[in-house]
Amino acid sequence: MATDELSSKLSRRLQIEEGAEDPVAVDVPGHENGSEVKPSTANADSELGAKLMRREGLNEGHGEHCQPSMKVFNPYTEFKEFSRKQIKDMEKIFKTYDVEKDNFIDLMELKLMMEKLGAPQTHLGLKNMMKEVDEDLDNKLSFREFLLIFRKAAAGELAEDSGLSVLARLTEIDVSTEGVKGAKTFFEAKVQAINESNRFEAEIRQEQEAKKKQLEEQKQRGAAFRELQAAFK
């Protein structure tokens, strides 16, 4: 409804400026007997200006509620310290416990996950786990925030007895040795990731070659089947 009203006001304003319609004066309480009256367009201008200023403020992050970023998340380019296989393994784990299939793990799903891993947490413990990687403060974990758990584990930024440390350890993805090639800190891992930048392209080529080989095998099986059919005709 608000969008329709704003659209109507913009259309009316455009018609008035083009001379297709005359502004209509309205009576303002307390201004009778020849006192000044303002056209209704003044109120429209004021309201429209306020809305535009608020939208501009929200876009710049100055408003009360910032709009979510529309930036596309690519785990393979942002988390280069992990191999493609590791990221896919983490994604499988994430999807396993995303019970509602909404691409998020909420507090109840995190509770279920820790119970399934054999390390149940208190309600406060679960909230602290969520808080440590919930960057947008929406009380649920996106896949990117889920990957942050393993980044922090690889960098040694998690307390040994913390819930997130237990989670990373029990998921059986050895990020401390395999993920960062034994690097002691995240910064060392980043240096190694840069030095091994060709690894990413190599893994993509391997996947493409594997798919190509699979297609070739399917074509060969199809050709053999057609030859067998022809032999029986």
QUIPE-V687770 format. One record per pair of residues at least 24 apart in sequence whose ideal C-beta (glycine too) atoms are under 6 Angstrom apart, sorted by the first residue. I is the first residue (numbers start at 1). J is the second residue. Records with the same first field share a line. If there is no record, write none. Layout:
I: J, J
This chain:
9: 44
16: 41
73: 144
79: 147
80: 193
81: 180, 189, 193
82: 179
84: 203
86: 179
89: 173
93: 171
94: 143, 146
104: 140, 142
105: 141
106: 140
117: 170
119: 166
121: 163
125: 163
129: 163, 164
132: 164
150: 175
154: 179, 180
155: 186
